[in-house]
Amino acid sequence: MKVIVGLGSCGIAAGAGKTYQKILQLQQVEHADFELKKTSCIGMCFREPLVEIIDENGSYIYGNVDESRAVEVFEKHIVNHEPIREYVVKTDLFKTEDNNFFDDQVKIALRHCGYIDPESIEEYEVNEGYEAIKKIADEEMKPEIVIENIIKSGLRGRGGGGFPTGMKWRFARNSISKEKYIICNADEGDPGAFMDRSLLEGDPHAVLEGMIIGAYAIGANGGVIYCRAEYPLAIKRLNIAIEQARDRGYLGDHIMGIEGFCFDIYVKEGAGAFVCGEETALIASVEGERGMPRKRPPFPAVSGLWKKPTNINNVETWSNIPWIITHGPEAYAKYGTEKSKGTKVFALAGKINHSGLVEVPMGITIRDIIFKLGGGIPNGKKFKAVQLGGPSGGCIPEYLADTIVDYDSVNATGAIMGSGGMVVMDESTCMVDVAKFFLNFTQDESCGKCTFCRIGTKRMLEILERITKGKGEESDIGKLEELAYQIKDNSLCGLGQTAPNPVLTTLKYFRDEYTAHITEKKCPAKVCKNLITYTILAEKCTGCTVCAKKCPVNCISGDRKQPHLIDQSLCIKCGECFSRCKFDAITLS
């Protein structure tokens, strides 16, 4: 019997470390005969901590296994071989209420995450690990053939722009230089895109192997993994994997006996600047300079790190490479659409029942991701929109939820694929407030190099702040649009060029909400504090005085057992009275 505890960052945050220690303690006290192992994120973050038990009958994944539940699972399943069906979230032996989370997934990038010990190169090797680079060596595949395989697979960069990966490699291959570099961009700043972190924590060797293959294909001799320092567990496991790969001969001189192929990798810790997700800003940071974008051309494939030809792909892109070489480009290309092949990892967050990581074939609809895999919207509320593509992405409304997930279809809505962040919103979400939230982030993260990005986003943010405070003017909508297009057209890098997307898409699909804020001085979603009013209904008020006692500014008056009143001139709209009333006597309008 094997007992495997998910110890990715999400699991540890939910208490998986304590769960592991409890099971270990019980094993030692009871002298129980089973193998206790660690793995990383399984993807089902909404059920963490997760524990998998593999016995003679099959596999059972238990959810919400805190210390007390761990004791129960230990006693009933591990010791007495009696699975607890109501706690099982996934098994091949019977249906569970969470089956839909897995049913439509196709795991290629995430193929090992949650299944192997990420700190064990032996487990990676047993599961097709380093078979791709061995295949290249055994079949004496020329670099051009490797590149052709990647082109045939249809793999496009999973970091946002979606540029064809094989074509990118070919440009770097054709650059004449004895010194070339490979970079893994693991610093993308999309708050929803924790898939990069999860991949690094759960399957670091897949990323290394992808980079090794890429280095062979373009003729690189040095590699850098640029990872934000806020990912300590990912950095720890990467460094362990790098040392293991060196010991096995997968890194170093004459890799796999391939004459002249010498390549090594090191981890460069970044400071977490959002702009360093842009290639040239990342390169500047690696070189020890401030992370700011550079003019292109020349492109990194011609003049990148240390002014040498450089190829940059993100974590998810690199992790797909070994699978494509091992299984063939046709096997990968059978998934997806004509122009967007393969699978894509998404991080589901926001107003959704099943938050976590999913990997789906390109071509699935946004609606299926949200309602089948994601389990729909909590508390019976209506789906309103999804923000796709990170802080610089766009908001797609409910009536476009049948849009398929591929680069062209998503871009047509005004959103971007980005690195896969998918933030779901329900009817209680104010879209003007959402636009302000994301623009506040991108404005704060602007490196300041471009006037349009530095000043333009600041002016847009000021307008949005006025609108949400009830001080907006009818001309503000036109000003927002004019500024947005100027910023998109004149900013140097992708951060500035895409920063206005949340504003432009909310203006496109939810203009009525902007109008309500400006002309009616109302927030339809009742979110913007300055535009809401709390009122006590005399017919429902029992005069219990709770609201008056809890009001921080003493703006509620009334005798005991008599209806109370709110002095609107003093009310600070804190909502304390609304949350405290047990008789639904306070309305929000």
N, C-alpha and C positions, 0 to 999 in steps of 0.2 A: 504493500500500500504506500502511496505517495500523498503527502499533504503539502500543498503549495500556497504560500501567502503572497498576495500582490503588494509589493513594496515599492511602487512608484511614488512620486511626490504627492499625488492626489491621495493615494492609499495611506501614506504616512500621515498626511494632514488629517485624515479621517480616523486615525487611531490604529492603523494596521501594525505599527511597531509594537504596540501593547498586546495586540492580538497574537502576533508571532511569539512574543515572550511568554504569554500565557500558555500557548500550545506547547512550547518548548518545556516550560515548567511542569506541565501535566505529563508530558512524555517521560521526563526524568523521574518524577515521583512514582508514576505507575509502571515504569519500565516497559512502556508500550513499544511494540516492534513495527515501526514505520519510518519512512524517509521524509524528513521535514526539509522543505526547500523554499527558496525565495524566487520570485519573478518580479516583473514590473507591472505597468498599467495594462489591464485587460480591456479597457475602453469604457466599461460600464461604471463611470464615475458616480452616478446617482445611487449605486448600491454599495459603495465602499464602506468598510473594508471587505475585501473579497477573499475567499479561501476555496481552493479547489482540492477535492479529494478524488484520487484515482484508485479504485479497488478492482477486484476481479470482474465486476459487472460493467464497469465503465467509469466515465468522468461525471462528477457533480460539482458545480460551482455554487457556493453558498454566498448570499449577500447580506450586508449589514451585520457582519460578524464582529461585534464588540467583544469585550472580555467575557461577559456573562454568557452570550450566545456561543462563544468559543468553547466554554465548559460543556454546554449542552450538546454541541456537535461532537465534541471529543467523546463524551460518555456514550452517546447513542450510536453515532456512525462509526467512529474510529475503533472504539472498544467492542461494541455489541453488533456492529455491521448492520445497523438499522438507519438508513437515510431518513432525514427529516424533510419530507416533500415540500412542506410549506415554506421552508427557508431556501430551497434550491431555486436559483435564477436561470440556470442553464444546464441542460443535460440532453444527451441524445436518446435517453431512455423513456422520457415522457415530456409532454408539453408543459410549459410554465407560462405565467402571465407576462414574462419578459421576452418570450421567444421572438417577437417581432423586431426586437432590437438587433438580432443577429441574422434573421432570415434573408434579408436582401443584401447583406454585406458580402464583398469579395475581397479577401485580405491578401494583398501583395506587399505593399510597403509595410503593413503591420503584421506580416505573416508570423513573426516570431514573438511579437510583443505580448506578454502575458502567458507565454508558453515555455520559454526557456529562461534559465538563469543568465542574466545579461553579463555577469562577471565571469562566466565560464566559456572559454573558447572551445572546450570539448563539446559542450552542448550545441554551440553554434555549428561546429563541423559536422556533428551527427545529423543536423537538420539542413543539409545541402550547403552548409557554410564553406566558403572559399572553393566551392566546386566550380564556380564560374571562372575564376582566375586559373584554376587547374586545367579547365577545358581549353582556355586560350593557349596555355603552354603546351598541353598534350597535342592539340590539333594544329599547333604552330600558326594560329590565326594572326594575320598581319593587322597592324593598327587600322588600316583602311577598311578591313573587313569588319572589325569591331564597330567602327563608326557607322558603317553601312547597316549593320544590325540594329543599332540604336535609331537610325533614320527610318528603317523599315517598321520598327515597332510603333512609330508615331508618338513617342514620348515627348511631351512638351514640358518646359520648366514649371515646376510646381510652386515656385516662389511668388508668382503674381502675374508677370508679363506673359507667360505661356509661350516663350520663344522655343522653337523646335530644338531639342537638346542635341541631337546628332549634328545638325547644321552648325550649332554653336561650337561643338567639338571640332568640326572640320575647319572652321575659321582659325581656331587655335593651332590645329595640326599644320595648316598651311603657312603659318607665320614662321619665318626663317630665323631661328635662334637656337643656340645650344642650351640655353637656360629658359625653362618654362615652369609655370606654377599652376597648381590646382588649389582652389579654395572651396570650402564648404561654408555656406552662409547659414549659421545657426543662431543668428542674432536678430531675426525678423521680429519687429516690435508689435505685431498684431496681438492684442491681449487675449483674443479668442484662439489664437493659433498655438496652443500648447502642445499641438501634435509634434512639433519639432523637438521639444523637450522630452516628450514621451518616447519618441523614436530613439533619441540618444540614450535615454535611461534604459529602454527596453531592448534595444538591438544595436548597440554601437558598432559591432563588427560588420553589420550590413552596410553601414555608412562608410566604414573604412574600406571594405571590399569594393564598393562602388567607386570610391576615389582612386583606389589602386588601378582598377580597370580604366578609368578615365585618364589617369596619368600615363598608362601604357599607350592608350589610343592617341593622345596628343603629343606624347614625348616629353612629359613633365618629369622633373627630378625632385621637386619639393612640393609639399602640401601643407595647408593651414586649415584648421577648423576654428572658425571665428565664432565663439560661443559667449553669450552674455554671462557675466559673473553671477547673476541672480539664479543660475541653474547649477548649484553646487553638486547635486547628485549626478547630473548629466556629465559634468566635467570630471568628477571622480571616476565614473564608469568608462568614459572615453580614455582617460589616461591608463586605466587598467587594461583596456582592450588594446591600446597602442603597444604597451609593453609585451602583452601576450603575442600580438601579431609579429613583433620583432623577434621574439624568441622562437617562433615557428617558421621564420624566414619569409613571411608575407610582406614584410617591410625591410628595407636595407639594400644590400648590394645583390645584383643578379637574382632578382626575385623569381622563384619557381624555375631556376635554371635558365631563364631567358637572358641571353647574352646582351650585356649593355643596359639592362633595365634596372636602374637603381633609383629608389624612391623612398622617402620617409615623410612622416607627418608629425606636426606638433599642434597643441591647442593654444590659441591666443584668446585670452579672456577680454571681453569687451565691457564697456561701462553701461551698456543697456540703452544707448541712444537710438531712438526710432529711426533716425536718418541713416544710421549705419546698416540698415537693411538694403540701402541702395549701394550698388556695386562699387562705384568709385569712392564713396564716402567710407565704405568698409576697408578698401585698400589703403586709403589715407590713414585710417586708424591702425591697421596692422603695421604700417611703416612708422608709427609713433607720432603721427601728426594728428591734429584735431580732425574728427570725423566730419568732413564737409565734401559735398560732391564736386567733381571736376568736369570740365567741359568735354564733350565727346562729339566727333572723333578727336584723338584716337580712342578706339574702343579697347577694353581690357584684353581682348583676343590678340591685339597687336601690341599694346603697351599698357600693361597692368601693374602688378606688384613689382616694385623695383624697376619699373619701366620695361619689364619683360612680358612676353605673351602669357596671358593668364586666363584660365577658365573658371568661372564661378557658377555653382549650382547650389540649391538649397538642400536641406536634410532629406526631405521626402524624395526629391529627384534622385539623389545618390542612392537611396535605399532601394529604388526600383531596378537599378542597373544590374546587379548580380542575377536577379530573377529572370530578367530579359535574356541575358546571355545563356543562362542554364536551360531555360525552357524554350527559347527561340522567340524572335520578334513576332511571329505569327500568333503565338499563344497570347501575347500581350495585346496585340492589335485586335483580337477578336472581341475585346471589351470596348465599350464606348461608342462614339459616333464617328462619322466620316472624318471630321477635322479635329476631334478630341478623343484620342485613344486611351485605353487603360482605365485605371481607377483613380479616385481622388479621396483623400482623407479630409474630413470635416470635424471641427470642434463645435459641438452643439452647446449653446449657452443661452441664458436669458429666461424668458417665460416659457419653459418647456419641461415636460415631465421627466424625460430621460436625457439628462445632460451627460456629455461624454464624448468619446472619440468614435467615429464610424468611418469605414472605408467602403465606398460604393462605386459601381461602374459608372463612368461618364454616360450621360443620357437619361439617368433617373430624374424624376421631377423633384422640384423643391418641396411640393406637397407631400410626396411619399417619404422624403427624408424627415420632414417635421412630424407627420401624423403616423407613419408606420414605425420607423426606427426611433423617432423622438417621442413617440407616445402622446403627441398632441399637447394642448395647452392646459395648464393646471386650473383647478377650481371651476371648470366648466366655462371659462371665458372664451371670447372669440379671438381667433388669430387675426392680427392686424397687418403685420409686416415682418420682414426679415432683413436684417442688415448683413450684407454679404461682402466679404473682402477686407475686413478689418477697419480700423479708424478711417481709412481713406476709401472705404467701400461705399456702396449705395444702398438705399432702402427700397426693397421690392415689395409692393403691396399685395394683399391677399388675392386680388383678382388676377394676378400674374403668377400665382403659386404653381401653376401647371407648366411653367417654363422649365425646360430641361436643363440639367447642369452640364454645360459645355462652355468653352471660352466664348464662342461667338454669341450664343443665346444669352448668356449672363451679361456680356458687355452691351448687348442691344437694349437692356433694361436701364442702363446707366450705372449699374453696379460693376464690380470686378470680381474675378475669382479669388484674387489675392492668394494668401497661403492657406485659406480654408476656414477662417473664422465665420461662424454663422450664429448671429445673435437674434433670437426670436422675440417678438413683441406682441402683446395682446391689446385688447381694447382700452385698457387703462393707461396706455403709453401715449404721451404727448410727443408728436413728431417734431414740433419746433424745439422742444427741450432736447430731444435726441440729437438733432442737428447741432444744437449748441454744445452738447456734451462731447461729441466727436470732434467738432471744430476746435474746442478748447484744448483737446489732447494734441491735435496736429499743430495748432498754433504754438503751444508750449514746447513741442518737440522740433519746431523749425530751427535749423542751424543758423539762420539769419543771413546767409550769404546772398540770397536773392531779395531784392526790394519787394517784388510782387508777393512772394511767400511771406516774408517777414512782416511787412506792413499791411499787405492786402488781407491776410487771414486775421490780423488784429482788428482791422476795420470791420470785417464781416462779423467777428465775434461781438464787437461792441453793438452792432445793429441787432443781432439776435438777443443779446442781453436786454436791450431796450424793449424789444417786442415782448419778451417773456415777463417783463415788469409792467406791461400795460402802457408803455410810453412810445410804442411804435407808430409810425406814420405810413400813409398809403404809398409814398414814394420809396419806402424801405425795400419793398420786394424788388423793384427795378434796380435799386442800388446793389442788392445782394447778387442778382443775376449778372450785372455788369462786372462787378468785382470778381465773381467766380470764374467767368470766362477769361478775364484778363490774367488771373492767376494760373489757370490751366494752360493758357497759350504761351506764357512768358517765363514760367519757372524753369529752373535748370534741371531739376531731378524729379523723379517719380513722386516724391512726397508732396511737393508743391503742386505738381500737375494733377494729382488726384485728391488733394485735400478738400476741394470744394464739393466732391461727390455727394456727401451726406446732405448738404444744403440743396444742391441742384435736384437730387432725386426726391427729396421731401417737398420741394417747391413744385415739382412736376406731378407728383401723385397725391399730395396732401395740401394743396394750395388753400383749400377752404379753411384749414386749421390756422394758417398764417393770417388769413382774412379775419377770422373770428378773434384772434388775438389783437389785431390792429384796429378793426372798425367797431367790434362789439365789446372789446376789452374783456373777453371771456376765453378761458382755456377749456375747450370741449372735453378733454380728458380729466380735467380737474387736478392738474399736476402743478401748474405754475402758481406759486404761492401768492403773488400779488394780484392774481386774477380770479381768486376764489373767495367765496363768502360763506361763513358758518352762521346758520340761523337755528334758533330753538323753536320747535313746534309746540305751541301752548297746549294743544289738545293731547300731546303725548308726554309732556314734561310732568314728572311726579313731584318735583321740588325736593329731590333727594340731596341736593347741594354738592354732590361729588364734583361736578364740572366747575363750580365756583371755587371750591377748595383747591383744585388742581391747576386752575388758570394761573400762569406765571405773572400776568400783568393785572390781575384783579379786574378784568373787564366784564365779568358776569355778575349780575345782581339779581336778587329775588329772595322772598321770604321762604322759609322751610315749608314744604308741602304746597307751594304755590309756583306757578310757571315762572321761569327765569328769563332774563333778557341778556343779549350780548351788545355791548357798546361798540359799534363798528369802528368808531374813531380811535379806540384804544386797542382793538384786536390786532395781534401780530401774526395771525394765521398759522399758529404753530400746530393746530390740530389735536392738542391734548384733550380738549373737551369732547371732540368727536370720537376719539379712541376710548375714552373712559365711560361714555354714556351706555348704560345697559338697556335702555328703553327705546332706542332708535329715535330719540326726540330731537337729535341735532342733524340737520341736513347740510349738504355741501353743494353749492351751486356756483 
